[in-house]
Amino acid sequence: PTITPTPSLFLPTQPVNCMSLLTFLSDLTVPDGTVFTPGETIDKRWLVENSGDCHWNETYELRLVTGADLGVDPSQPLPQTLSGDQATIQIEFIAPTEPGSYQSAWQAYTGSGMPFGDVFYVDITVE
C-alpha cells in the first residue's frame, strides 16, 4: 500500500494530554458500488483531516474494524500528519475472486491502541 503523507517530515513535540481526532472529508477514488473483476487491483484513496490537537506520528495506524480485508494486512500505517492538516490515505486492495458485494471499514488508532475519529469505507461489487 502507498500512503501519501502531508509534507511534514519532522513532527513537533506532541502536546501534553492532546486529543486524537480524524475527520473523513471525501472519497477521492472508487465511489461506493464500483464494479471490479475478480483479482483486479483497487486503488482506493480517502481525504481526511487531522482534526485533533495530537500530531499523527509513526506510532499511529489504521485498522480494519469490520468487513473484508480485500487482500491487505488489517493494520496499515497512518500518514504522519500535523494537527489541522489534511492527508490522503491510499490502500491498494485486491478484488476477491468470488462475485458479490464487499465492504471494508477502517479506523485510526493511536500508538497506545485507542481507536479515534470517523470510520471510513471501501464498498465494491465483484462480477
Order of alpha helices (4+ residues) and beta strands (2+ residues): beta-beta-beta-beta-beta-beta-beta-beta
